[in-house]
Amino acid sequence: MVKKFLPILLSLIVVLLSSCAVKYKSLNALFDASNEVDYLSARGDAFFKENYLVYFEQPLDHKNPDAGTFKQRVWLSHRNITASVVMVTEGYSAPAPYKSELAELLSANQIVVEHRFFGESTPEGMPWQYLTIEQAANDHQNIVDYFQQLYKGDWVSTGISKGGQAAIIHRALFPKAIKATVTYVAPFNLEKEDSRLLTFFETVGTEEERRRVRDFQLEILKRRDEIMPHFVDWVKEKDLSFSMDLNEVFELAVLEYPFSLWQWCVPIDEIPLPSATSLELFNHLYRGIDFTYFSDQEAIATGPFFYQAYTQLGYYGYDTNHLKGHLEYFTTDIVSNELMVPDVGFTPVFDISGIDKVISRLKKRDAEMMHIIGARDPWSATAPDVRGLKNSVLIVDPQGCHLTRISNLPEALKHKVLSVLGEWLN
């Protein structure tokens, strides 16, 4: 019986192996072999030999091809087919190619993937039910499968912030497709509004620094009558519109200020003293938080993000207790950012089961993953939990913020990153 089926078994093994092997010897051969992509030559960093803008046809629903398709924007930067490949999973739009530090470190080819429903990767009609972490991970895997028909080297996935989340999720669901994953300042929230992002502000920095931030918020609110005219002038100059009253936007900016200040490494000693002029206070508030964030114009770009945040990825709220008596529009103890979710025609419902599945897969597969964070970045409060995982490494820059990268790590940590990468990639 075994001898009878042995030829069939061997044939099947050959077919399976050949389907996973490199099939093409040049980019043109790969591109021209199917109708899955549209491509054209593009300008890019001279570090790469060739740069292409690629539009990859993706199913809206990877479980139901009949649901339709959309074009996903991808930037391919090519060196040679034997080099490693760095795949950058963007969390938002990807309007232009660039050189990532990992591509430079590894002398690698690079693929930058725009996230579905952002930028030019937006389906007609915005069918929001297909904007899920599972669908996005399958987008990424389709791109990996396609380009692995050409590239022979090791694959490394990476992403910054929400793009890092996407890289984690893809690696959890497709652990064997990628050799290693490196994320930068990537949050991994476990609640609709993760409480760890509130308690962070009770411990970050020194007590004196925290007090100075709180005092600035209070001074802004106390002197709002002086400062609001500067805000009104700024809105007119920028020609922006808001769906809320400007006074509400003003209070939201004050509430967002601590998060943005710590996130972007704004020096605490730049915070004006209470004796500062109203214009000095306004200018620093704008230095801490870009008011455009709350505008109708920005909502076009951020709407899909807030939809994802309040359906699967989680976000944060604002603690107002130290500002009681000075807020006129937001008077609850915790102010939710759910007001930023766009009108999608139905009420979005938060469901943690997708993230629970990712966590379960991460623990089970324990793939090689490195997470680089800055301790002064609020998102560090919800960094991926690597406890109990042998192949996951957490790199924490004690003075780092959301701008933390390998290049600006302290030397000892930089050496550790390169050493681990060297082990993973031989």
Secondary structure, DSSP 8 states (H G I E B T S, - for coil): -HHHHHHHHHHHHHHHHHHHS---SSHHHHHHT-SSEEEEE----TTSSEEEEEEEEEESSTT-GGG-EEEEEEEEEES-TTS-EEEEE-SS---S----HHHHHHT-EEEEE--TTSTT---TT--GGG--HHHHHHHHHHHHHHHTTT--S-EEEEEETHHHHHHHHHHHHSTTS-SEEEEES-----STB-THHHHGGGTSS-HHHHHHHHHHHHHHHHTHHHHHHHHHHHHHHHT---SS-HHHHHHHHHHHHHHHHHHTT--GGGS--TTS-HHHHHHHHHHHS-GGGGSHHHHHHHHHHHHHIIIII-B--EE-GGGTTT-SS--SSEE-GGGGS---SS-----THHHHHHHHHHHHH---EEEEEETTSGGGGG----TT-SSEEEEEETT--TT--GGGS-HHHHHHHHHHHHHHT-
